[in-house]
Amino acid sequence: MFEDTKVAARFSVQDLQRAKAFYAEKLGLEPSEERPGGLLYRCGEGEFVLFESRGAASGEHTQMSWEVKDIEATVEWLRGRGVMFEEYDVPGLRTVNDIAEVRDNEGNLFGKGAWFRDSEGNLLGIGQPMS
Protein backbone atom coordinates (compact mmCIF):
# COMPACT_ATOMS: atom_id res chain seq x y z
CA MET A 1 0.00 0.00 0.00
CA PHE A 2 2.69 2.55 0.92
CA GLU A 3 5.54 1.31 -1.29
CA ASP A 4 4.62 3.62 -4.20
CA THR A 5 3.73 6.68 -2.17
CA LYS A 6 5.76 9.81 -1.66
CA VAL A 7 7.23 10.27 1.80
CA ALA A 8 8.23 13.51 3.49
CA ALA A 9 9.74 14.44 6.84
CA ARG A 10 8.22 16.94 9.29
CA PHE A 11 10.29 18.76 11.94
CA SER A 12 9.12 21.01 14.69
CA VAL A 13 11.06 24.20 15.31
CA GLN A 14 10.58 26.70 18.10
CA ASP A 15 11.73 29.71 16.05
CA LEU A 16 10.79 29.47 12.37
CA GLN A 17 12.80 32.51 11.26
CA ARG A 18 15.93 31.29 13.08
CA ALA A 19 15.53 27.87 11.44
CA LYS A 20 14.95 29.46 8.01
CA ALA A 21 18.19 31.44 8.43
CA PHE A 22 20.12 28.30 9.45
CA TYR A 23 18.93 26.28 6.45
CA ALA A 24 19.73 29.17 4.09
CA GLU A 25 23.08 30.26 5.54
CA LYS A 26 24.49 26.89 6.56
CA LEU A 27 22.94 24.48 4.05
CA GLY A 28 22.24 26.79 1.11
CA LEU A 29 18.55 25.81 1.05
CA GLU A 30 15.62 28.12 0.40
CA PRO A 31 12.03 27.06 1.03
CA SER A 32 9.99 26.03 -2.01
CA GLU A 33 6.84 27.22 -0.26
CA GLU A 34 6.20 29.42 2.74
CA ARG A 35 2.94 29.21 4.66
CA PRO A 36 1.94 30.72 7.99
CA GLY A 37 3.82 28.68 10.59
CA GLY A 38 5.63 26.42 8.11
CA LEU A 39 8.27 26.10 5.41
CA LEU A 40 8.46 23.43 2.68
CA TYR A 41 11.86 22.42 1.29
CA ARG A 42 12.43 20.17 -1.73
CA CYS A 43 15.68 18.24 -2.21
CA GLY A 44 15.84 15.96 -5.24
CA GLU A 45 12.77 13.73 -5.10
CA GLY A 46 12.25 14.25 -1.37
CA GLU A 47 10.90 17.04 0.73
CA PHE A 48 10.70 18.15 4.32
CA VAL A 49 8.70 20.67 6.28
CA LEU A 50 9.71 22.84 9.20
CA PHE A 51 6.73 23.87 11.30
CA GLU A 52 6.59 26.15 14.29
CA SER A 53 5.78 24.37 17.54
CA ARG A 54 6.45 24.75 21.23
CA GLY A 55 7.70 21.17 21.35
CA ALA A 56 11.43 20.53 21.49
CA ALA A 57 13.38 18.38 19.04
CA SER A 58 14.33 14.97 20.40
CA GLY A 59 17.88 15.21 19.09
CA GLU A 60 18.46 11.61 20.22
CA HIS A 61 18.63 10.02 16.78
CA THR A 62 19.12 11.02 13.16
CA GLN A 63 15.88 12.59 12.04
CA MET A 64 16.81 13.14 8.40
CA SER A 65 19.80 12.51 6.22
CA TRP A 66 21.06 13.45 2.77
CA GLU A 67 22.85 10.91 0.57
CA VAL A 68 25.91 12.47 -1.08
CA LYS A 69 28.49 11.29 -3.60
CA ASP A 70 31.54 12.80 -1.84
CA ILE A 71 31.14 13.04 1.93
CA GLU A 72 34.60 14.53 2.50
CA ALA A 73 33.88 17.43 0.13
CA THR A 74 30.40 17.92 1.59
CA VAL A 75 31.70 18.00 5.18
CA GLU A 76 34.40 20.48 4.15
CA TRP A 77 31.82 22.70 2.40
CA LEU A 78 29.53 22.62 5.44
CA ARG A 79 32.43 23.36 7.82
CA GLY A 80 33.23 26.39 5.67
CA ARG A 81 29.66 27.60 6.24
CA GLY A 82 30.00 27.24 10.01
CA VAL A 83 28.33 23.86 10.58
CA MET A 84 29.62 22.12 13.70
CA PHE A 85 29.66 18.32 13.49
CA GLU A 86 28.88 15.83 16.23
CA GLU A 87 31.76 13.68 17.44
CA TYR A 88 31.22 10.02 18.33
CA ASP A 89 33.52 7.51 19.96
CA VAL A 90 31.37 4.59 21.04
CA PRO A 91 31.60 0.89 20.25
CA GLY A 92 30.81 0.49 16.57
CA LEU A 93 30.87 4.20 15.72
CA ARG A 94 33.85 6.55 15.83
CA THR A 95 34.25 9.79 13.93
CA VAL A 96 37.61 10.82 12.54
CA ASN A 97 37.76 14.34 11.12
CA ASP A 98 33.95 14.47 11.61
CA ILE A 99 33.27 11.36 9.48
CA ALA A 100 32.53 7.81 10.65
CA GLU A 101 32.67 4.53 8.82
CA VAL A 102 29.27 2.86 9.10
CA ARG A 103 29.27 -0.93 9.20
CA ASP A 104 26.53 -3.52 9.03
CA ASN A 105 25.92 -6.11 11.75
CA GLU A 106 28.61 -8.40 10.28
CA GLY A 107 31.22 -5.63 10.30
CA ASN A 108 31.18 -4.99 6.55
CA LEU A 109 31.63 -1.37 5.48
CA PHE A 110 28.21 -0.03 4.51
CA GLY A 111 29.14 3.61 3.99
CA LYS A 112 30.35 6.76 5.67
CA GLY A 113 28.36 9.23 7.73
CA ALA A 114 28.55 12.58 9.49
CA TRP A 115 26.02 14.28 11.78
CA PHE A 116 25.17 17.81 12.85
CA ARG A 117 22.34 19.69 14.53
CA ASP A 118 20.24 22.44 13.06
CA SER A 119 19.49 25.64 14.95
CA GLU A 120 16.58 23.94 16.73
CA GLY A 121 18.42 20.80 17.92
CA ASN A 122 17.24 18.39 15.19
CA LEU A 123 19.95 15.82 14.47
CA LEU A 124 20.67 15.71 10.73
CA GLY A 125 23.05 13.49 8.81
CA ILE A 126 24.84 13.11 5.56
CA GLY A 127 25.85 9.74 4.23
CA GLN A 128 27.85 8.25 1.40
CA PRO A 129 26.99 4.64 0.62
CA MET A 130 29.77 2.33 -0.48
CA SER A 131 29.10 0.73 -3.84
C-alpha positions in Angstrom: 0.0 0.0 0.0 2.7 2.5 0.9 5.5 1.3 -1.3 4.6 3.6 -4.2 3.7 6.7 -2.2 5.8 9.8 -1.7 7.2 10.3 1.8 8.2 13.5 3.5 9.7 14.4 6.8 8.2 16.9 9.3 10.3 18.8 11.9 9.1 21.0 14.7 11.1 24.2 15.3 10.6 26.7 18.1 11.7 29.7 16.1 10.8 29.5 12.4 12.8 32.5 11.3 15.9 31.3 13.1 15.5 27.9 11.4 15.0 29.5 8.0 18.2 31.4 8.4 20.1 28.3 9.5 18.9 26.3 6.4 19.7 29.2 4.1 23.1 30.3 5.5 24.5 26.9 6.6 22.9 24.5 4.0 22.2 26.8 1.1 18.6 25.8 1.1 15.6 28.1 0.4 12.0 27.1 1.0 10.0 26.0 -2.0 6.8 27.2 -0.3 6.2 29.4 2.7 2.9 29.2 4.7 1.9 30.7 8.0 3.8 28.7 10.6 5.6 26.4 8.1 8.3 26.1 5.4 8.5 23.4 2.7 11.9 22.4 1.3 12.4 20.2 -1.7 15.7 18.2 -2.2 15.8 16.0 -5.2 12.8 13.7 -5.1 12.3 14.2 -1.4 10.9 17.0 0.7 10.7 18.1 4.3 8.7 20.7 6.3 9.7 22.8 9.2 6.7 23.9 11.3 6.6 26.1 14.3 5.8 24.4 17.5 6.4 24.8 21.2 7.7 21.2 21.3 11.4 20.5 21.5 13.4 18.4 19.0 14.3 15.0 20.4 17.9 15.2 19.1 18.5 11.6 20.2 18.6 10.0 16.8 19.1 11.0 13.2 15.9 12.6 12.0 16.8 13.1 8.4 19.8 12.5 6.2 21.1 13.5 2.8 22.9 10.9 0.6 25.9 12.5 -1.1 28.5 11.3 -3.6 31.5 12.8 -1.8 31.1 13.0 1.9 34.6 14.5 2.5 33.9 17.4 0.1 30.4 17.9 1.6 31.7 18.0 5.2 34.4 20.5 4.2 31.8 22.7 2.4 29.5 22.6 5.4 32.4 23.4 7.8 33.2 26.4 5.7 29.7 27.6 6.2 30.0 27.2 10.0 28.3 23.9 10.6 29.6 22.1 13.7 29.7 18.3 13.5 28.9 15.8 16.2 31.8 13.7 17.4 31.2 10.0 18.3 33.5 7.5 20.0 31.4 4.6 21.0 31.6 0.9 20.3 30.8 0.5 16.6 30.9 4.2 15.7 33.8 6.5 15.8 34.2 9.8 13.9 37.6 10.8 12.5 37.8 14.3 11.1 34.0 14.5 11.6 33.3 11.4 9.5 32.5 7.8 10.6 32.7 4.5 8.8 29.3 2.9 9.1 29.3 -0.9 9.2 26.5 -3.5 9.0 25.9 -6.1 11.7 28.6 -8.4 10.3 31.2 -5.6 10.3 31.2 -5.0 6.5 31.6 -1.4 5.5 28.2 0.0 4.5 29.1 3.6 4.0 30.3 6.8 5.7 28.4 9.2 7.7 28.6 12.6 9.5 26.0 14.3 11.8 25.2 17.8 12.8 22.3 19.7 14.5 20.2 22.4 13.1 19.5 25.6 14.9 16.6 23.9 16.7 18.4 20.8 17.9 17.2 18.4 15.2 20.0 15.8 14.5 20.7 15.7 10.7 23.1 13.5 8.8 24.8 13.1 5.6 25.9 9.7 4.2 27.9 8.2 1.4 27.0 4.6 0.6 29.8 2.3 -0.5 29.1 0.7 -3.8 
